[in-house]
Amino acid sequence: MIEDLWYKNAIIYSLDLETFMDLNDDGTGDFEGLTRRLDYLHAMGIDTVWLAPFQPTPNKDNGYDIQDYYGVDQRHGSSGNFVEFMHQAKKRGIKVIIDLVVNHTSDQHPWFQDARSSKDSKYRDWYVWSEKKPSDAHKGMVFPGVQKATWTYDKKAQAYYFHRFYKFQPDLNIDNPEVRAEIHRIIGYWLELGVSGFRVDALPFILETQIPGKTKRDIRFEYLREIRRFLQWRKGDAILLGEANVKPEETQQYFGDEGDGIHMMFNFYVNQHMFYALASADAVPLAEALEATRNSFHITQWAQFLRNHDELDLGRLTKEQRQKVFARFAPEKHMQLYDRGIRRRLSPMLGNRQQSELAYSLMFSLPGTPVIRYGDEIGLGDDLSLDERDAVRTPMQWSNAPQAGFSRTDKLVHPVIEEGPYAYHHVNVETQRREPDSMLNWMTSLIRLRQECTEIGWGEWQILKTGCAQALGMHYHWQGSSLIILHNLDERAHEISLNLKQKNEEKLIDLMEDDISEANEKGIHRITLKAYGYRWFRAGDLNHLMQKKA
């Protein structure tokens, strides 16, 4: 089967249904509201939407505690509303991927309620139990400081059950073939309703074998290959986008020995070093992180991102690097979370438009597929008065109307930002649409530029020697076309020297400004980068390149 690698040059937009657009005015976003905003996403150039969980849930963990895998939570509408949304998205050429949350269920799921009832119950072995308290009961917490244990005693079951996350999210037993078969049914169900793939939540934890007291657990990659085979049989061009915050040397196992594992993975390692680079103006560790995560399989791809719905996890940095990022972007303790991360939105964290542009231009220029978090395109702020990760989950700000145009009711799932420089009166879509130099219009232009630069998604890349530790230079080559992208991480301007020995690279055409750089008699380009500056170039004659593309 020949796979359609549509994801190689996609632009993914991540959103949480409950905070995007509320059409029925109950204070929670819904599918009808999202459907109304598809034209906004289409106009911006978004071609793929990633939806956070929307299935029935007690909603103790932003919907990641699922109670029924085969439905739509009534807060968001009905299955009919979902199908209509899918129809409208398809009409606009927008693909949809959804969260696959099968590491755990809600403790209110009928499977777990049955499992608790008796040792002989049908679903007892769908979860992980221990009659005695395991020796590692207070180790391996994902949310240290908030989560107290990974094993909890259930009186009704008269046993301890395992939960890698909160105690209301018992882990499914992946070693049970019936559980794996059910995961396939879940995948098959949503594929039939038109989704183009799945963002696989907590991928390493899905694959690990749970043995009480054994802290070093085996990762069963054969289970991932099973899922991949089933997905491809059902829909040849569907994808798996994995959440796996693992060390670089472990990533190849997730992609598979022959590219038969995950199609795409979030590059957490590069993400963390990118923020270190932004905090320190040192491009060297970022360049090293890019090399460490170089992907050898053409059909697989990294997903590059800046912020997501969780904390900015800095756990892969050294202690010194982490403290430097904290000092620059989260100097106050209440801005930090779980002793490893930052619970702030991108714009208030970076502090100004200049650095926000630099950060997004940098992320879009890295090898892989860019992922945008909803609201970043307008510079949405955060609300640090909310608990834990909810600080970055405030409603989308559509206009300066009451409740930011998100809803017409007073009581919302989360309050809108009403005070300060990021209040909806100042930061909203409607206002930025009318301002030619707004963040929204700049982001739209960047998306258009990235879609034209297919060399990033498909081509070979190398890091250029810029002679400046504060500047990162990327070189891409694909089908006779070359792309050179430069970023200055420093608050001061720098002139860099590039020796591009490749054929037809004596002339560089600026893709953002009316400018051309021509090499001197020694073949050296001397290019000035402004403070926090960025420049995108194509090598060669632009008219020739355009004719070649046509």
C-alpha positions, 0 to 999 in steps of 0.5 A, a space after each residue: 500500500 502506497 501511503 499518502 504523506 500529506 502530513 509532511 507539509 501540513 499546518 496543525 492547529 491544536 484546540 480544545 473544544 470547550 474553550 474555542 467557541 460556544 454557540 448554544 450559550 451554555 458556557 462551554 464550547 461545542 461542535 456547532 461553534 467550531 463549525 462556525 469558525 472553520 472559515 476562520 481557520 481556512 482563511 488562516 491557512 490551517 489544513 489540519 485540526 487536532 481536537 482534544 478529547 470530546 467524548 463523555 467524561 466526568 471532566 476532572 482532567 480536561 476530558 482526558 478521563 474518558 467515560 465512553 469512547 464511542 460518543 460525544 459529551 453532551 456539553 459539546 453537542 451530539 454525534 450528529 453535530 460531530 458528523 456535520 462538523 466533519 462534513 464541513 471540514 472536508 468541504 474546506 480541505 481541512 483534515 481532523 485528527 483526534 486524541 486517542 486516550 487509551 492509557 487509562 479510562 475514567 474511574 466512572 467508565 462502566 469497564 472499571 465499575 464492573 472490574 471493581 465488582 468482583 475478581 471474576 468480573 468480565 472486565 477485571 483483567 482490563 485493569 492492573 491490580 495488586 492485592 498487596 500494596 506494591 513497593 513502588 506505590 509512591 514512585 513514578 508520579 507524572 504530576 509530582 507535588 499534586 499526585 500522591 501515588 501511582 497505586 490506590 486501594 479500592 475498598 470494593 475491589 479489595 485490591 490496589 489498582 495502578 494509575 500512572 496519572 491521577 487516581 481517578 484515571 485507572 490504567 488499562 492492562 495493555 497486555 490483555 489482548 481483549 484490551 488491544 482488540 478494543 483499542 482497534 475498535 475505537 480506532 476503527 469507529 472514528 476512522 469510519 466517521 472521517 478522522 484522518 488520524 490520532 494524536 496518541 496520548 501518553 504513548 510510552 505509558 500505553 506500551 509499558 508492561 505493569 508489574 507491581 513493584 517493578 519500576 523498570 518496565 518493559 516497553 512493548 513496541 510490538 503493540 505499537 506495530 499492531 496498532 499501526 497495521 490495523 490503522 493502515 488496513 482500515 485507512 491507508 493515509 491515516 496517521 498516528 502522532 505520538 506524545 512521547 517525551 523520551 530521550 533522543 536515543 529512544 525515539 527510533 524505536 517509536 518510529 520503528 525499525 522500518 518506519 512501521 511504528 508511529 508516523 509522527 512524534 512531538 519533538 519535546 527534546 528540541 522544544 525544551 532546547 528551543 526555549 533554552 535558546 530563547 532564554 540564553 541567546 545561545 543557539 549551540 544547544 539547540 543545534 545539538 538537539 536537532 542533530 540528536 533527533 535527526 530522523 532517518 526514515 523518509 516516511 516519518 516526521 517530527 512535529 515541532 511546537 512551542 506551547 501546548 495544553 500542558 505545562 512547558 516541560 523542561 525535564 530534559 534540560 540540565 539543572 543549570 539550563 532549566 534554572 536559566 529558563 525559569 529565571 527568564 520566563 517564569 521567575 515567580 514560583 506560581 508560574 512554575 509547575 511540578 518542579 519541572 515546567 512552566 504554566 504560562 502562555 507563549 506571549 506573556 512568557 516571551 513578553 513582546 511581539 518581537 520575540 513572539 515572531 522570532 519564536 514562531 518563525 524559528 519553530 516553523 523553520 525546524 525539520 518537521 510539521 509545525 503545530 500551533 496552539 489555539 490563540 497563539 495567532 493573536 497573542 492570547 494571554 494566560 490566567 495564573 489564578 487558575 489551578 495548575 494547567 488551567 492557566 493556559 486553557 482560557 476561552 478564545 478571544 473573538 471580539 471585544 463583545 462581552 465574554 470575548 465573543 466566545 459565549 453570551 452567557 455569564 458563567 463559562 467553563 473558564 473565565 475570559 481574560 478581562 484585565 491587563 494587556 492581554 484582556 479581550 478588549 485589547 487582544 481579539 480576532 475581530 480587532 486584529 483582522 482590521 490591522 494589517 500589521 497585527 499578529 494574526 495577519 503576520 501569522 497568516 503570512 508565515 503559514 502561507 510562506 511555510 506551505 510554499 517551503 516544501 523543502 522543510 517537510 520533504 528535504 534534506 537539512 543541515 545546520 550552517 556555520 554562521 560564525 555566531 553562537 547567537 544565530 542558527 542557520 538552517 539549510 534545506 535542499 529538495 528537488 533542486 531547490 534550496 532554502 536558507 533560514 537564519 535566526 538571531 536569538 540575541 537582543 543585539 544585531 549581528 552580521 553573519 558570514 555564510 560560505 554556501 558552496 552548493 551549486 547556484 547559491 551565489 544569489 539568495 532571494 529574501 522571501 519576506 522582504 524585497 532584498 537579494 544577497 549576493 556572494 562576494 568574489 570569495 563566495 561569502 554571503 554577509 548578512 545582517 540580522 536585526 535584534 531578534 531577527 529572522 530571514 528566509 531565503 531561497 537560493 538561485 533565480 526566483 523566476 527560474 524556481 517559480 517556472 520549475 514549480 509550475 
